[in-house]
Amino acid sequence: MAQLHPDRPQTELDSRQLVTRLLLAFGLGAYASALGTRLLDPMMTLIGTDFLAEPRQTALLASAFALPYALIQPVLGPIGDALGKRRVVGWSLLGLAVSALLCALAPSFWWLFAARILAGLTAGGTMPLTLAVFGDSVPLVRRQVAISRLLMFAIAGQVSGGALAGVLAPLLGWRGVLALSALTALAGWFAARGGPAEPRLPLNFGQSFRRTGTILANPAARLLFGAVFIEGCLIFGLFPYLGPLLVERGLGGATQAGLSIASFGLGGFLYTLLAGIILRAIGQSGLIRLGAICVAAGLLSVGLASTLPMVPAGTILMGFGFFAVHGSIQTRVTEVAPHARGSAVSMHAFWFFLGQSIGPLAFGLLAAPAGVLPAVVLCGAGILGLGFYLARR
């Protein structure tokens, strides 16, 4: 019988060598994309001071990135399938560098808001299509571990985003930090160039939308897309409010918020190191349950924090738990439509970032009348329910 993917490696050594080559080509791009995603969160107080903006207004900058990231996915997925996923990843990284520079030069809040929209649109072509490349190239038996290695670069970007913003913003200002992120995206574009030639196919959006309809008709796809939407909304709504929360409780400011957000990434690093061991011990369903419990516990720790260490301790738990759940969902998504993997993974990213864009708004509405603690309790309960439901499927 002919193999579905004859170009895939057939031995363990071949698999390891292929994953290494893919990581060298796309790791820096994943780092740069993740760096820009949460870079502004620890600096919201500084940006608000510069532009005389209230916390609710500066929190819109998170949605300004996440919502365009989501909305561009139904377009970029089919473009990647037609013109080549690697090619579109490269173009997107170049656009991300330009948009980050425009953010750094913003003369007003609404200029910054518009530049963040552009950053979200361009970043939308990086990580989702990179995941699709891994899905095309790496056999399913090794895919979740391979994706966890790619996530190490993305997590490093998140850690650096929080740490650089927290530590360097007082020295370079938020504009200098954004300029550094532009240089990083440019380096990612350079690393992603080259690689094997990809065939060009006719770009037919009518056919692409019909293919998207076919994907959405798959019950497994609908379950996974709904899960990442809820996950993005419940987990990431807190972060834009972390800096103001620390200031309000007398626990710190931008530096402490940045290090706490970086700790979320450290939890993700812990996941990448332990993913293979945990999968062998308790399987994917057990990993999802464990991840949901960790997220809920982490949210509660932040909500109850009366001392500073409780905040990074909570975000470490949140990071481990998030990547445990999210990595399992990502692996399942790469198999829901093997012949249109770019479109499937882009739809996954659409729902995930749509959730992230709504999360800060929803969290603000919950926290305004009742406070942070009831809001994080509700978010934690939602994640627990989601995780235990997914684990049974």
N, C-alpha and C positions, 0 to 999 in steps of 0.2 A: 504494500500500500504506500502511495506517495505521501511524504511528510507534509504537514501543513506549512511548516516553516523550515525548509531544507537548509537555510543559512544559519540556523541555530546550532550552537555547540552540542556535540554528542557525548562528550566525556566531562568528568568533573574538572579536570585541568583546563579544558577548553572554556568551560563556564567561568571559572575564576579569572582567566585571562581576558575574556570578553567583558566581564563586569569591571575589571580594572581599567580597560580602555574606555569604557563608557563613563566611568567616574572621572577620568582625566579630562575627557572632552566636556562633560556637562556639570561637573561638581562645582566649579567656580561660578557658573551661571546660576545654579541653584542657590549658592551662597549669596550672590548679589541680589537675586530676587527676594529672598527671605529678609535680607538686610533692610531693604526698603519698606517691607510690609509693616513692621512694627516700630520703625525708627522714630517716628514722631511721638509715640505714646509717652515716653518719659519726659519729653520736652514741651508738653502741652501748656504747663504753667508759664514757661519762658515765652512761648509763642503768644499766649494770651496777654502777657505783660507788654510785649512789643506792640501788639495790634489792639490793645485795650478790649480784648474779647473775653467773654464769660466762659467758664468750663463747658457749658452745654454747647456753645458755639464752636469752641476748638475741638470738641469731641466729634463734630461733623467731619473733620479731616480724616478720621478713620473710615467713615462711611464713604467719603469722597474717593478713597482708594479702592475699597472693597466692592462697592456696587458696580463701578465700571469694569473691574476685574471679572465680576460675575457676568455682566451683560454682554461682554465681548466674546464669551466662550462659544455660543452657538455659531458665531462667525469664524473664529480662529480654528476650531476643531476641524470643520470641513476644509478650510484652507490648508491646514497641516496635512490632512489625508491626501489632498490633491497635489499640492506643490512640494511636499516634503517636510516632515516634522522638524528635522534638524535645521533646515533652511529657515523656517519660520521662527524657531527658537533664537537663531542668530539675529535676525531682523529685530525681534522683540527686545533683546538685550541692548542693542544699539539705541532703540527708541527709549528704553528705560534710562539709559545714561543721559540722553538729552533732556528728558522730563525731570530727572533729579536735579540737573543743573538749573532748569527753569524754576524749580522750587527754591533753590538756594538764592536765586536772584529776585525773589518775589518782593515787590514794593508795597504790597497790601495783603490783607488777609484773603480777599477774594481772588487775587492773583494766585496766591498759594493754593487756595481751594481748587482753582481751575487746573493748576499744574499737577496737583495730586490726582485729579481725574485722569489726566493724560498718563501719569505714572501707572495708575491702575489698569488702563487700557493696554499699555505696552507690556506690563508685567504679566498680564493674562496669557501671553503667548510663551511663557518660559516653563514653569514647573509642570503644568498639565501636559504639555506636549513632550516634555522630557520623560515624564512617567509613561507616556504612550510609547516612546522609543524603547524604554526598558521592557515594556510589555511585549513589543514586537520581537525583541532580541533575546530575552532571557527566558529559559524554560520555566513553566509554572512551579515546578518542584523547588526551584531556587529563587523564585521571584520575590517573595516577601522579605527574605534576608537581603537580597540585592537592593530592593527598594529601601530597606532600613539603612543600608550603607549610603545611598544617595541622600537620605534624610539627615545623615550626619552633617552633610554640607549645608543643607537648609537650616538645620538646628543651629549650626555654628553661626549662620547669618543672623538668626534670631538672637542668639546670645550676644553676638557682637553689636547688633542693633541696640539692644538695651544697654549694654555696657558702654559702648562708644558714646551713645547719646547721654548717658548719665555722667560719665567721667569727662568727656571732651567738651560737652556743651558749655560748661562754665569757662573753659579755656578758649575754645574756638567759636563759641556761639552756635546756635542751631543751624545757621547758614553754612558754617564751615563743616559741620557734620554731614549735611546734605551734599556738599561738594565732594566729600570723600566717598559717599555712596555712589555718586556719578562716576567717579574713576573706577570703582570696583565693578560696576556694570560694564564699563568699557573693556576692562580686562576679561570679564566673562565672555563678552562677544568675541574677543580675539581667540580665546581658548576653544570656543565652539566652532570656529571656522574649520573647513576641511572635512575629513571623514569620507566614507564611501559615498559615491554618487547616488542620489535618490531619483527614482523615476518621477517625471511630471505627468500628471493626469489632468484631463479637462476639468475645470472648476465649474460645476453645475449646482447652483444653490438649490434649485428645485429638487434635484435628486438628493442633495445633502439633507434638506429638510424632511424629505420622505424617509431617509435613513434615520434621522433623529426621531421621527414618529415611530419607526419600528423599534428603536431602542427603548423609547418610553412605554411601548406596549408590553415590554418584558417586565413581569411583576418583580423579578429580582432587581432589575435596574431601578424601578420606582422605589422599592424599599431602601436601597442604598443611597439614592439621591435624597430622599426624605430624611434619612439618618444624618447625612453630613450637613444638611440645612439646619436641623435642630442642634447638632453638635456645634456648628459655627456660631449660632445665635447664643447658646447658653454658656459657652466657655469664654468667648472673646469679648462679650459685652462689658466685662469688668475693667479691662486694661486701660482704656482712655481715662478712667476715673481713679486710677491707682495713685497718680501723683497728687491730685487734690485731696484724696482720702488720707494720704500720709501727712500732708500739711495740716489738715483739719485735726488729726489726732496727735499732732506734735511729734511724729515719728520720722520726719525727714522731708525731702523735697525731690527735685529732679534726679539727683544722684542715686538716692535710695530707691526711687521708683525704677530707674534704669537697671539697677542691679537686681531688683526683684523680678523684673521682666526677663532679664538674662537668666535668672534661676529657673524660669519656665523652660528655657532651652537646655539647661543642665539636666533637668528631668528627662528631656527628650534624648540627650546623650546616653543617659542611663538606660533608657529603653533600647537604643540601638545596640548597646553592648550586651544586653541580656535577652534580646528578642529570640535568638536561636535557642538558647537554653530553656526559656520559659515555654516556647512553642513545643519543644520536645517533651517537656514535663507535663503541661496541662492542656496543650492544644490551643487552637485559635479561639474557641469559645471561652475557655478559662481565661485566656489573656484579655479578652474583651470585658469579662466580668471584673477582673482585677483592675483594669484600667478605669472603668466607671467608678469603682469604689475609691480609687486614688483621687480622681477628679473631684468627687463630692467632698472627700476629706480635706483636700486642698482649698476648695472654695470656702469651706467652713472655717478653716484656720485663718484665712485672710479676713473673713467677715468678723471673727471674734478677736482679731489682733489688738492686743493692748501693749505689746512690745514689738520692736522692729523685727527680731528674728522669726516671729510667727508668720510674717509676710513672705519672705523668701522660702521658708520651709513649706508654706502652702503652695507657692507657685512651682516649686520642685515637684511636689506631688501631682499638681495639675499637669505639668509638662509630661511626666512619665505616663500618667493616665491617658492624656489626650493622644499621644503618639501610639500608645498600645491599641486604643480603639480605632483611631484614624488609619493607622497602617494596615490594620486588618480589613477595614472597609476599602482602602485603596487597592489592595491585592484582589479582592473580589471584583471590584469595578473593572480591572484590566481583562477580565474574562467574560463580561456580559455581552460583548460584541467584538469578537476577535477580528472580524473583517472590517470593522470601522472603529478601531481602538482609539484613534485620535478624537473622534466625535464623542465616544463614550466617556473618555477621561475628561474632556472639556466640559461635558454636561455635569459630570461630578464636581468639577471646579466651580461651575456656574452656581450650583445649589449651595456649595460650601461657602463661597464668598458672598452670595446673597444673604446667607445666615449671618456672616460676619458683619455685613453692612447694616443689618437690622439690629444686631445684638446691642451695640452701644445705645441706640435710641430706646430700645425696649428696656434695657437695664436702667437707663436714666428715668424712664417713666415709673418703673417699679420702685427705685430707690428714693425718688423725690418725696412721696408722701409717707413712706414707711421706714426708710433708712436702708443702709447697705446690707445689714444682716438678714432681714427677710428676703431681700433680693437674691443673695447668694444661696440661701437655703432653698428657695424655689428652683434656682438654676441647678444646684446639686441634686435635688430630687428628680428633676427632669433627666439629667444625665444618667442617674442610677436606673431609672425606668427604661431609658433607651438602651443602655448597655445590656441589661439582663434580657430585654426583648430580642436584641440582635443575637445574643449568644445562643438563643434557642432556635434560630433560623438556620 
